[in-house]
Amino acid sequence: MSRKLPEKWSSSIKAVKAVQVAFDIDEKIQFEIRKKALEAGLSPSDQIRSILGLPTNRRPKRPRLTVSLSPEDYEILAEKYHLDAEQQLEIKRKLMDDLVQHVIDDEK
């Protein structure tokens, strides 16, 4: 007796069957691949697929930077910004301001 998957999961079947491959390549080569991906507006994974002649998913990606913050990180940042650690949205705003200011200062 086989069970039929719900229609909404059918598009996930390919992703479940995919296998992630990691490359242990010299740092200089990794840096160049990442740099070329950034210049082309691609993820490093899509850049590798392009180099290998594989199809890439060219749907527009929302450009964003991410960082993982632990509860301890929020405590440190809250102290830095004179906020409570629970004010995570306000901390995020301050972080974004710091990142923008960092780039502006570096460009001078």
Backbone atoms as SQL, in Angstrom:
CREATE TABLE atoms (id INTEGER PRIMARY KEY, chain TEXT, resi INTEGER, resn TEXT, atom TEXT, x REAL, y REAL, z REAL);
INSERT INTO atoms VALUES
  (1, 'A', 1, 'MET', 'N', 0.839, -1.175, 0.000),
  (2, 'A', 1, 'MET', 'CA', 0.000, 0.000, 0.000),
  (3, 'A', 1, 'MET', 'C', 0.887, 1.242, 0.000),
  (4, 'A', 2, 'SER', 'N', 0.779, 2.065, -1.016),
  (5, 'A', 2, 'SER', 'CA', 1.585, 3.281, -1.082),
  (6, 'A', 2, 'SER', 'C', 0.723, 4.491, -0.781),
  (7, 'A', 3, 'ARG', 'N', 1.333, 5.426, -0.088),
  (8, 'A', 3, 'ARG', 'CA', 0.614, 6.642, 0.270),
  (9, 'A', 3, 'ARG', 'C', 0.940, 7.724, -0.745),
  (10, 'A', 4, 'LYS', 'N', -0.045, 8.463, -1.122),
  (11, 'A', 4, 'LYS', 'CA', 0.147, 9.571, -2.056),
  (12, 'A', 4, 'LYS', 'C', 0.520, 10.816, -1.270),
  (13, 'A', 5, 'LEU', 'N', 1.571, 11.495, -1.754),
  (14, 'A', 5, 'LEU', 'CA', 2.013, 12.731, -1.099),
  (15, 'A', 5, 'LEU', 'C', 1.048, 13.866, -1.397),
  (16, 'A', 6, 'PRO', 'N', 0.851, 14.735, -0.416),
  (17, 'A', 6, 'PRO', 'CA', 0.024, 15.918, -0.695),
  (18, 'A', 6, 'PRO', 'C', 0.629, 16.731, -1.841),
  (19, 'A', 7, 'GLU', 'N', -0.202, 17.330, -2.651),
  (20, 'A', 7, 'GLU', 'CA', 0.235, 18.105, -3.818),
  (21, 'A', 7, 'GLU', 'C', 1.266, 19.172, -3.444),
  (22, 'A', 8, 'LYS', 'N', 1.077, 19.838, -2.291),
  (23, 'A', 8, 'LYS', 'CA', 1.983, 20.921, -1.898),
  (24, 'A', 8, 'LYS', 'C', 3.403, 20.433, -1.640),
  (25, 'A', 9, 'TRP', 'N', 3.596, 19.139, -1.421),
  (26, 'A', 9, 'TRP', 'CA', 4.938, 18.602, -1.162),
  (27, 'A', 9, 'TRP', 'C', 5.617, 18.095, -2.424),
  (28, 'A', 10, 'SER', 'N', 4.889, 17.988, -3.520),
  (29, 'A', 10, 'SER', 'CA', 5.453, 17.382, -4.729),
  (30, 'A', 10, 'SER', 'C', 6.679, 18.128, -5.246),
  (31, 'A', 11, 'SER', 'N', 6.708, 19.454, -5.085),
  (32, 'A', 11, 'SER', 'CA', 7.864, 20.218, -5.562),
  (33, 'A', 11, 'SER', 'C', 9.087, 20.027, -4.669),
  (34, 'A', 12, 'SER', 'N', 8.914, 19.481, -3.484),
  (35, 'A', 12, 'SER', 'CA', 10.024, 19.273, -2.550),
  (36, 'A', 12, 'SER', 'C', 10.746, 17.951, -2.782),
  (37, 'A', 13, 'ILE', 'N', 10.190, 17.084, -3.600),
  (38, 'A', 13, 'ILE', 'CA', 10.774, 15.757, -3.801),
  (39, 'A', 13, 'ILE', 'C', 12.194, 15.852, -4.352),
  (40, 'A', 14, 'LYS', 'N', 12.415, 16.720, -5.346),
  (41, 'A', 14, 'LYS', 'CA', 13.750, 16.886, -5.922),
  (42, 'A', 14, 'LYS', 'C', 14.740, 17.383, -4.875),
  (43, 'A', 15, 'ALA', 'N', 14.320, 18.329, -4.069),
  (44, 'A', 15, 'ALA', 'CA', 15.208, 18.886, -3.043),
  (45, 'A', 15, 'ALA', 'C', 15.593, 17.830, -2.022),
  (46, 'A', 16, 'VAL', 'N', 14.677, 16.951, -1.694),
  (47, 'A', 16, 'VAL', 'CA', 14.961, 15.897, -0.722),
  (48, 'A', 16, 'VAL', 'C', 15.993, 14.937, -1.285),
  (49, 'A', 17, 'LYS', 'N', 15.965, 14.709, -2.574),
  (50, 'A', 17, 'LYS', 'CA', 16.887, 13.767, -3.204),
  (51, 'A', 17, 'LYS', 'C', 18.256, 14.380, -3.483),
  (52, 'A', 18, 'ALA', 'N', 18.386, 15.695, -3.424),
  (53, 'A', 18, 'ALA', 'CA', 19.658, 16.354, -3.704),
  (54, 'A', 18, 'ALA', 'C', 20.658, 16.069, -2.587),
  (55, 'A', 19, 'VAL', 'N', 21.935, 16.022, -2.962),
  (56, 'A', 19, 'VAL', 'CA', 23.005, 15.775, -2.009),
  (57, 'A', 19, 'VAL', 'C', 23.958, 16.959, -2.058),
  (58, 'A', 20, 'GLN', 'N', 24.212, 17.550, -0.907),
  (59, 'A', 20, 'GLN', 'CA', 25.137, 18.676, -0.857),
  (60, 'A', 20, 'GLN', 'C', 26.568, 18.153, -0.922),
  (61, 'A', 21, 'VAL', 'N', 27.376, 18.775, -1.760),
  (62, 'A', 21, 'VAL', 'CA', 28.770, 18.396, -1.928),
  (63, 'A', 21, 'VAL', 'C', 29.634, 19.554, -1.453),
  (64, 'A', 22, 'ALA', 'N', 30.567, 19.269, -0.548),
  (65, 'A', 22, 'ALA', 'CA', 31.469, 20.297, -0.032),
  (66, 'A', 22, 'ALA', 'C', 32.838, 20.114, -0.676),
  (67, 'A', 23, 'PHE', 'N', 33.496, 21.227, -0.970),
  (68, 'A', 23, 'PHE', 'CA', 34.799, 21.198, -1.610),
  (69, 'A', 23, 'PHE', 'C', 35.857, 21.723, -0.648),
  (70, 'A', 24, 'ASP', 'N', 36.889, 20.934, -0.440),
  (71, 'A', 24, 'ASP', 'CA', 38.015, 21.354, 0.399),
  (72, 'A', 24, 'ASP', 'C', 39.100, 21.846, -0.553),
  (73, 'A', 25, 'ILE', 'N', 38.963, 23.117, -0.966),
  (74, 'A', 25, 'ILE', 'CA', 39.843, 23.716, -1.972),
  (75, 'A', 25, 'ILE', 'C', 40.658, 24.819, -1.310),
  (76, 'A', 26, 'ASP', 'N', 41.807, 25.088, -1.858),
  (77, 'A', 26, 'ASP', 'CA', 42.684, 26.154, -1.380),
  (78, 'A', 26, 'ASP', 'C', 41.889, 27.444, -1.153),
  (79, 'A', 27, 'GLU', 'N', 42.230, 28.155, -0.078),
  (80, 'A', 27, 'GLU', 'CA', 41.510, 29.388, 0.272),
  (81, 'A', 27, 'GLU', 'C', 41.510, 30.413, -0.856),
  (82, 'A', 28, 'LYS', 'N', 42.599, 30.513, -1.594),
  (83, 'A', 28, 'LYS', 'CA', 42.685, 31.482, -2.692),
  (84, 'A', 28, 'LYS', 'C', 41.645, 31.158, -3.769),
  (85, 'A', 29, 'ILE', 'N', 41.480, 29.884, -4.078),
  (86, 'A', 29, 'ILE', 'CA', 40.496, 29.460, -5.076),
  (87, 'A', 29, 'ILE', 'C', 39.083, 29.736, -4.557),
  (88, 'A', 30, 'GLN', 'N', 38.825, 29.403, -3.283),
  (89, 'A', 30, 'GLN', 'CA', 37.516, 29.664, -2.694),
  (90, 'A', 30, 'GLN', 'C', 37.193, 31.154, -2.743),
  (91, 'A', 31, 'PHE', 'N', 38.161, 31.980, -2.387),
  (92, 'A', 31, 'PHE', 'CA', 37.963, 33.427, -2.386),
  (93, 'A', 31, 'PHE', 'C', 37.601, 33.910, -3.786),
  (94, 'A', 32, 'GLU', 'N', 38.315, 33.437, -4.799),
  (95, 'A', 32, 'GLU', 'CA', 38.051, 33.870, -6.174),
  (96, 'A', 32, 'GLU', 'C', 36.664, 33.445, -6.642),
  (97, 'A', 33, 'ILE', 'N', 36.244, 32.245, -6.288),
  (98, 'A', 33, 'ILE', 'CA', 34.908, 31.783, -6.674),
  (99, 'A', 33, 'ILE', 'C', 33.850, 32.638, -5.984),
  (100, 'A', 34, 'ARG', 'N', 34.041, 32.918, -4.705),
  (101, 'A', 34, 'ARG', 'CA', 33.084, 33.771, -3.981),
  (102, 'A', 34, 'ARG', 'C', 33.060, 35.188, -4.569),
  (103, 'A', 35, 'LYS', 'N', 34.241, 35.708, -4.904),
  (104, 'A', 35, 'LYS', 'CA', 34.336, 37.057, -5.480),
  (105, 'A', 35, 'LYS', 'C', 33.610, 37.125, -6.819),
  (106, 'A', 36, 'LYS', 'N', 33.840, 36.135, -7.674),
  (107, 'A', 36, 'LYS', 'CA', 33.169, 36.098, -8.978),
  (108, 'A', 36, 'LYS', 'C', 31.656, 35.969, -8.800),
  (109, 'A', 37, 'ALA', 'N', 31.221, 35.184, -7.817),
  (110, 'A', 37, 'ALA', 'CA', 29.787, 35.032, -7.551),
  (111, 'A', 37, 'ALA', 'C', 29.192, 36.369, -7.142),
  (112, 'A', 38, 'LEU', 'N', 29.871, 37.081, -6.260),
  (113, 'A', 38, 'LEU', 'CA', 29.386, 38.379, -5.813),
  (114, 'A', 38, 'LEU', 'C', 29.297, 39.359, -6.974),
  (115, 'A', 39, 'GLU', 'N', 30.331, 39.377, -7.810),
  (116, 'A', 39, 'GLU', 'CA', 30.336, 40.273, -8.968),
  (117, 'A', 39, 'GLU', 'C', 29.215, 39.943, -9.949),
  (118, 'A', 40, 'ALA', 'N', 28.877, 38.645, -10.036),
  (119, 'A', 40, 'ALA', 'CA', 27.829, 38.213, -10.969),
  (120, 'A', 40, 'ALA', 'C', 26.443, 38.254, -10.328),
  (121, 'A', 41, 'GLY', 'N', 26.369, 38.584, -9.048),
  (122, 'A', 41, 'GLY', 'CA', 25.082, 38.597, -8.362),
  (123, 'A', 41, 'GLY', 'C', 24.541, 37.202, -8.106),
  (124, 'A', 42, 'LEU', 'N', 25.445, 36.253, -7.954),
  (125, 'A', 42, 'LEU', 'CA', 25.058, 34.860, -7.722),
  (126, 'A', 42, 'LEU', 'C', 25.460, 34.421, -6.321),
  (127, 'A', 43, 'SER', 'N', 24.845, 33.358, -5.859),
  (128, 'A', 43, 'SER', 'CA', 25.315, 32.723, -4.636),
  (129, 'A', 43, 'SER', 'C', 26.561, 31.920, -5.011),
  (130, 'A', 44, 'PRO', 'N', 27.445, 31.626, -4.058),
  (131, 'A', 44, 'PRO', 'CA', 28.598, 30.779, -4.387),
  (132, 'A', 44, 'PRO', 'C', 28.172, 29.436, -4.983),
  (133, 'A', 45, 'SER', 'N', 27.071, 28.889, -4.481),
  (134, 'A', 45, 'SER', 'CA', 26.573, 27.619, -5.013),
  (135, 'A', 45, 'SER', 'C', 26.179, 27.757, -6.487),
  (136, 'A', 46, 'ASP', 'N', 25.462, 28.832, -6.834),
  (137, 'A', 46, 'ASP', 'CA', 25.084, 29.043, -8.234),
  (138, 'A', 46, 'ASP', 'C', 26.309, 29.318, -9.100),
  (139, 'A', 47, 'GLN', 'N', 27.309, 29.991, -8.553),
  (140, 'A', 47, 'GLN', 'CA', 28.547, 30.240, -9.299),
  (141, 'A', 47, 'GLN', 'C', 29.237, 28.918, -9.622),
  (142, 'A', 48, 'ILE', 'N', 29.293, 28.024, -8.645),
  (143, 'A', 48, 'ILE', 'CA', 29.904, 26.707, -8.874),
  (144, 'A', 48, 'ILE', 'C', 29.116, 25.941, -9.926),
  (145, 'A', 49, 'ARG', 'N', 27.782, 25.972, -9.826),
  (146, 'A', 49, 'ARG', 'CA', 26.949, 25.285, -10.823),
  (147, 'A', 49, 'ARG', 'C', 27.201, 25.858, -12.214),
  (148, 'A', 50, 'SER', 'N', 27.345, 27.176, -12.299),
  (149, 'A', 50, 'SER', 'CA', 27.616, 27.819, -13.580),
  (150, 'A', 50, 'SER', 'C', 28.967, 27.365, -14.138),
  (151, 'A', 51, 'ILE', 'N', 29.984, 27.353, -13.310),
  (152, 'A', 51, 'ILE', 'CA', 31.319, 26.910, -13.732),
  (153, 'A', 51, 'ILE', 'C', 31.271, 25.480, -14.238),
  (154, 'A', 52, 'LEU', 'N', 30.484, 24.633, -13.573),
  (155, 'A', 52, 'LEU', 'CA', 30.396, 23.217, -13.941),
  (156, 'A', 52, 'LEU', 'C', 29.443, 22.958, -15.103),
  (157, 'A', 53, 'GLY', 'N', 28.790, 24.030, -15.594),
  (158, 'A', 53, 'GLY', 'CA', 27.877, 23.874, -16.720),
  (159, 'A', 53, 'GLY', 'C', 26.520, 23.317, -16.324),
  (160, 'A', 54, 'LEU', 'N', 26.166, 23.469, -15.059),
  (161, 'A', 54, 'LEU', 'CA', 24.874, 22.993, -14.576),
  (162, 'A', 54, 'LEU', 'C', 23.874, 24.146, -14.560),
  (163, 'A', 55, 'PRO', 'N', 22.582, 23.846, -14.673),
  (164, 'A', 55, 'PRO', 'CA', 21.583, 24.918, -14.618),
  (165, 'A', 55, 'PRO', 'C', 21.560, 25.554, -13.229),
  (166, 'A', 56, 'THR', 'N', 21.241, 26.841, -13.216),
  (167, 'A', 56, 'THR', 'CA', 21.140, 27.560, -11.946),
  (168, 'A', 56, 'THR', 'C', 19.729, 28.100, -11.795),
  (169, 'A', 57, 'ASN', 'N', 19.355, 28.330, -10.561),
  (170, 'A', 57, 'ASN', 'CA', 18.049, 28.900, -10.263),
  (171, 'A', 57, 'ASN', 'C', 18.214, 30.410, -10.284),
  (172, 'A', 58, 'ARG', 'N', 17.837, 31.050, -11.363),
  (173, 'A', 58, 'ARG', 'CA', 18.083, 32.484, -11.547),
  (174, 'A', 58, 'ARG', 'C', 16.949, 33.359, -11.033),
  (175, 'A', 59, 'ARG', 'N', 16.111, 32.856, -10.154),
  (176, 'A', 59, 'ARG', 'CA', 15.064, 33.726, -9.608),
  (177, 'A', 59, 'ARG', 'C', 15.716, 34.806, -8.747),
  (178, 'A', 60, 'PRO', 'N', 15.154, 35.969, -8.739),
  (179, 'A', 60, 'PRO', 'CA', 15.746, 37.057, -7.957),
  (180, 'A', 60, 'PRO', 'C', 15.801, 36.708, -6.472),
  (181, 'A', 61, 'LYS', 'N', 16.938, 37.004, -5.884),
  (182, 'A', 61, 'LYS', 'CA', 17.105, 36.758, -4.461),
  (183, 'A', 61, 'LYS', 'C', 17.081, 38.080, -3.727),
  (184, 'A', 62, 'ARG', 'N', 16.498, 38.050, -2.551),
  (185, 'A', 62, 'ARG', 'CA', 16.469, 39.249, -1.731),
  (186, 'A', 62, 'ARG', 'C', 17.865, 39.442, -1.141),
  (187, 'A', 63, 'PRO', 'N', 18.535, 40.521, -1.524),
  (188, 'A', 63, 'PRO', 'CA', 19.894, 40.700, -1.011),
  (189, 'A', 63, 'PRO', 'C', 19.857, 41.026, 0.477),
  (190, 'A', 64, 'ARG', 'N', 20.515, 40.215, 1.248),
  (191, 'A', 64, 'ARG', 'CA', 20.564, 40.468, 2.677),
  (192, 'A', 64, 'ARG', 'C', 21.804, 39.830, 3.275),
  (193, 'A', 65, 'LEU', 'N', 22.211, 40.387, 4.362),
  (194, 'A', 65, 'LEU', 'CA', 23.307, 39.832, 5.141),
  (195, 'A', 65, 'LEU', 'C', 22.710, 39.211, 6.387),
  (196, 'A', 66, 'THR', 'N', 23.324, 38.162, 6.860),
  (197, 'A', 66, 'THR', 'CA', 22.816, 37.531, 8.065),
  (198, 'A', 66, 'THR', 'C', 23.939, 37.318, 9.068),
  (199, 'A', 67, 'VAL', 'N', 23.557, 37.282, 10.316),
  (200, 'A', 67, 'VAL', 'CA', 24.469, 36.950, 11.396),
  (201, 'A', 67, 'VAL', 'C', 23.633, 36.252, 12.469),
  (202, 'A', 68, 'SER', 'N', 24.203, 35.255, 13.106),
  (203, 'A', 68, 'SER', 'CA', 23.511, 34.573, 14.191),
  (204, 'A', 68, 'SER', 'C', 23.904, 35.222, 15.508),
  (205, 'A', 69, 'LEU', 'N', 22.911, 35.578, 16.293),
  (206, 'A', 69, 'LEU', 'CA', 23.160, 36.220, 17.577),
  (207, 'A', 69, 'LEU', 'C', 22.604, 35.356, 18.696),
  (208, 'A', 70, 'SER', 'N', 23.447, 35.067, 19.659),
  (209, 'A', 70, 'SER', 'CA', 23.036, 34.288, 20.823),
  (210, 'A', 70, 'SER', 'C', 22.429, 35.224, 21.862),
  (211, 'A', 71, 'PRO', 'N', 21.770, 34.681, 22.853),
  (212, 'A', 71, 'PRO', 'CA', 21.272, 35.532, 23.942),
  (213, 'A', 71, 'PRO', 'C', 22.396, 36.358, 24.591),
  (214, 'A', 72, 'GLU', 'N', 23.588, 35.768, 24.673),
  (215, 'A', 72, 'GLU', 'CA', 24.729, 36.498, 25.229),
  (216, 'A', 72, 'GLU', 'C', 25.127, 37.666, 24.327),
  (217, 'A', 73, 'ASP', 'N', 25.043, 37.452, 23.018),
  (218, 'A', 73, 'ASP', 'CA', 25.339, 38.530, 22.075),
  (219, 'A', 73, 'ASP', 'C', 24.370, 39.691, 22.268),
  (220, 'A', 74, 'TYR', 'N', 23.088, 39.360, 22.446),
  (221, 'A', 74, 'TYR', 'CA', 22.099, 40.414, 22.678),
  (222, 'A', 74, 'TYR', 'C', 22.393, 41.175, 23.966),
  (223, 'A', 75, 'GLU', 'N', 22.886, 40.472, 24.977),
  (224, 'A', 75, 'GLU', 'CA', 23.259, 41.130, 26.229),
  (225, 'A', 75, 'GLU', 'C', 24.389, 42.133, 25.986),
  (226, 'A', 76, 'ILE', 'N', 25.410, 41.705, 25.247),
  (227, 'A', 76, 'ILE', 'CA', 26.553, 42.568, 24.939),
  (228, 'A', 76, 'ILE', 'C', 26.108, 43.785, 24.136),
  (229, 'A', 77, 'LEU', 'N', 25.287, 43.535, 23.111),
  (230, 'A', 77, 'LEU', 'CA', 24.819, 44.625, 22.252),
  (231, 'A', 77, 'LEU', 'C', 23.874, 45.563, 22.994),
  (232, 'A', 78, 'ALA', 'N', 23.055, 45.012, 23.852),
  (233, 'A', 78, 'ALA', 'CA', 22.150, 45.849, 24.638),
  (234, 'A', 78, 'ALA', 'C', 22.952, 46.817, 25.501),
  (235, 'A', 79, 'GLU', 'N', 24.024, 46.317, 26.090),
  (236, 'A', 79, 'GLU', 'CA', 24.877, 47.189, 26.902),
  (237, 'A', 79, 'GLU', 'C', 25.536, 48.254, 26.025),
  (238, 'A', 80, 'LYS', 'N', 26.016, 47.842, 24.860),
  (239, 'A', 80, 'LYS', 'CA', 26.666, 48.771, 23.933),
  (240, 'A', 80, 'LYS', 'C', 25.724, 49.907, 23.531),
  (241, 'A', 81, 'TYR', 'N', 24.463, 49.567, 23.276),
  (242, 'A', 81, 'TYR', 'CA', 23.499, 50.538, 22.776),
  (243, 'A', 81, 'TYR', 'C', 22.628, 51.136, 23.884),
  (244, 'A', 82, 'HIS', 'N', 22.903, 50.779, 25.120),
  (245, 'A', 82, 'HIS', 'CA', 22.130, 51.282, 26.264),
  (246, 'A', 82, 'HIS', 'C', 20.651, 50.916, 26.136),
  (247, 'A', 83, 'LEU', 'N', 20.416, 49.645, 25.807),
  (248, 'A', 83, 'LEU', 'CA', 19.057, 49.116, 25.662),
  (249, 'A', 83, 'LEU', 'C', 18.908, 47.869, 26.523),
  (250, 'A', 84, 'ASP', 'N', 17.698, 47.347, 26.594),
  (251, 'A', 84, 'ASP', 'CA', 17.462, 46.055, 27.238),
  (252, 'A', 84, 'ASP', 'C', 17.654, 44.967, 26.183),
  (253, 'A', 85, 'ALA', 'N', 18.161, 43.817, 26.591),
  (254, 'A', 85, 'ALA', 'CA', 18.397, 42.716, 25.656),
  (255, 'A', 85, 'ALA', 'C', 17.114, 42.266, 24.963),
  (256, 'A', 86, 'GLU', 'N', 15.970, 42.493, 25.589),
  (257, 'A', 86, 'GLU', 'CA', 14.687, 42.104, 24.993),
  (258, 'A', 86, 'GLU', 'C', 14.278, 43.025, 23.851),
  (259, 'A', 87, 'GLN', 'N', 14.914, 44.163, 23.713),
  (260, 'A', 87, 'GLN', 'CA', 14.583, 45.114, 22.643),
  (261, 'A', 87, 'GLN', 'C', 15.318, 44.725, 21.354),
  (262, 'A', 88, 'GLN', 'N', 15.066, 43.515, 20.903),
  (263, 'A', 88, 'GLN', 'CA', 15.816, 42.972, 19.779),
  (264, 'A', 88, 'GLN', 'C', 15.604, 43.748, 18.480),
  (265, 'A', 89, 'LEU', 'N', 14.427, 44.238, 18.229),
  (266, 'A', 89, 'LEU', 'CA', 14.179, 45.009, 17.014),
  (267, 'A', 89, 'LEU', 'C', 14.987, 46.305, 17.023),
  (268, 'A', 90, 'GLU', 'N', 15.017, 46.971, 18.151),
  (269, 'A', 90, 'GLU', 'CA', 15.801, 48.208, 18.263),
  (270, 'A', 90, 'GLU', 'C', 17.300, 47.910, 18.159),
  (271, 'A', 91, 'ILE', 'N', 17.726, 46.797, 18.724),
  (272, 'A', 91, 'ILE', 'CA', 19.129, 46.386, 18.595),
  (273, 'A', 91, 'ILE', 'C', 19.452, 46.143, 17.125),
  (274, 'A', 92, 'LYS', 'N', 18.543, 45.492, 16.410),
  (275, 'A', 92, 'LYS', 'CA', 18.752, 45.241, 14.982),
  (276, 'A', 92, 'LYS', 'C', 18.891, 46.559, 14.220),
  (277, 'A', 93, 'ARG', 'N', 18.066, 47.528, 14.543),
  (278, 'A', 93, 'ARG', 'CA', 18.166, 48.843, 13.884),
  (279, 'A', 93, 'ARG', 'C', 19.531, 49.474, 14.134),
  (280, 'A', 94, 'LYS', 'N', 20.002, 49.382, 15.374),
  (281, 'A', 94, 'LYS', 'CA', 21.313, 49.946, 15.716),
  (282, 'A', 94, 'LYS', 'C', 22.429, 49.200, 14.976),
  (283, 'A', 95, 'LEU', 'N', 22.297, 47.883, 14.864),
  (284, 'A', 95, 'LEU', 'CA', 23.288, 47.089, 14.132),
  (285, 'A', 95, 'LEU', 'C', 23.351, 47.534, 12.671),
  (286, 'A', 96, 'MET', 'N', 22.182, 47.725, 12.058),
  (287, 'A', 96, 'MET', 'CA', 22.143, 48.153, 10.655),
  (288, 'A', 96, 'MET', 'C', 22.800, 49.524, 10.507),
  (289, 'A', 97, 'ASP', 'N', 22.522, 50.418, 11.441),
  (290, 'A', 97, 'ASP', 'CA', 23.160, 51.734, 11.404),
  (291, 'A', 97, 'ASP', 'C', 24.680, 51.602, 11.489),
  (292, 'A', 98, 'ASP', 'N', 25.156, 50.728, 12.383),
  (293, 'A', 98, 'ASP', 'CA', 26.602, 50.518, 12.534),
  (294, 'A', 98, 'ASP', 'C', 27.227, 49.956, 11.247),
  (295, 'A', 99, 'LEU', 'N', 26.537, 49.028, 10.609),
  (296, 'A', 99, 'LEU', 'CA', 27.070, 48.447, 9.371),
  (297, 'A', 99, 'LEU', 'C', 27.158, 49.493, 8.265),
  (298, 'A', 100, 'VAL', 'N', 26.117, 50.289, 8.119),
  (299, 'A', 100, 'VAL', 'CA', 26.110, 51.353, 7.102),
  (300, 'A', 100, 'VAL', 'C', 27.241, 52.348, 7.398),
  (301, 'A', 101, 'GLN', 'N', 27.347, 52.742, 8.659),
  (302, 'A', 101, 'GLN', 'CA', 28.400, 53.710, 9.031),
  (303, 'A', 101, 'GLN', 'C', 29.791, 53.138, 8.792),
  (304, 'A', 102, 'HIS', 'N', 29.962, 51.858, 9.056),
  (305, 'A', 102, 'HIS', 'CA', 31.256, 51.197, 8.814),
  (306, 'A', 102, 'HIS', 'C', 31.668, 51.304, 7.345),
  (307, 'A', 103, 'VAL', 'N', 30.722, 51.041, 6.449),
  (308, 'A', 103, 'VAL', 'CA', 31.017, 51.114, 5.010),
  (309, 'A', 103, 'VAL', 'C', 31.309, 52.562, 4.608),
  (310, 'A', 104, 'ILE', 'N', 30.525, 53.497, 5.116),
  (311, 'A', 104, 'ILE', 'CA', 30.750, 54.922, 4.799),
  (312, 'A', 104, 'ILE', 'C', 32.130, 55.346, 5.272),
  (313, 'A', 105, 'ASP', 'N', 32.501, 54.950, 6.487),
  (314, 'A', 105, 'ASP', 'CA', 33.819, 55.308, 7.027),
  (315, 'A', 105, 'ASP', 'C', 34.949, 54.675, 6.212),
  (316, 'A', 106, 'ASP', 'N', 34.746, 53.432, 5.757),
  (317, 'A', 106, 'ASP', 'CA', 35.771, 52.751, 4.963),
  (318, 'A', 106, 'ASP', 'C', 35.967, 53.399, 3.595),
  (319, 'A', 107, 'GLU', 'N', 34.918, 54.023, 3.066),
  (320, 'A', 107, 'GLU', 'CA', 35.000, 54.633, 1.748),
  (321, 'A', 107, 'GLU', 'C', 35.730, 55.972, 1.776),
  (322, 'A', 108, 'LYS', 'N', 35.929, 56.540, 2.963),
  (323, 'A', 108, 'LYS', 'CA', 36.593, 57.853, 3.082),
  (324, 'A', 108, 'LYS', 'C', 38.080, 57.734, 2.878);
